[in-house]
Amino acid sequence: MSETDNDSKKKAAFDTLRKALESEDIPKIYFNNPVFFLNPGDISMLMQRDSSSVAVINMSLTVAKTVAAHLGSIIAEVEEKSGNKIMTLNDSMSALGLK
């Protein structure tokens, strides 16, 4: 793939994100505590802000693995470029003596 094609795909992705963020029809959700549930064919994620539930997302195992791979690569890039390790919630709780 040429650099121009890659730039075009990135621009299209950012345009799609911008439109979604500007849309009043698409909910914007912030959460700071994901709770996962495994079902026979899919995964459910309960999104909580502090201790209040704000949304539930259900996804197939295939989609969940794809999301995990993408998030992992994005976080690895941030860690590599910044030189800082991003802690998980478990890491933070252990560091604070809460676990």
Secondary structure, DSSP 8 states (H G I E B T S, - for coil): --HHHHHHHHHHHHHHHHHHHH-SSS-----SEEEEEE-SSEEEEEEEETTEEEEEEEEEHHHHHHHHHHHHHHHHHHHHHH------HHHHHHHTT--
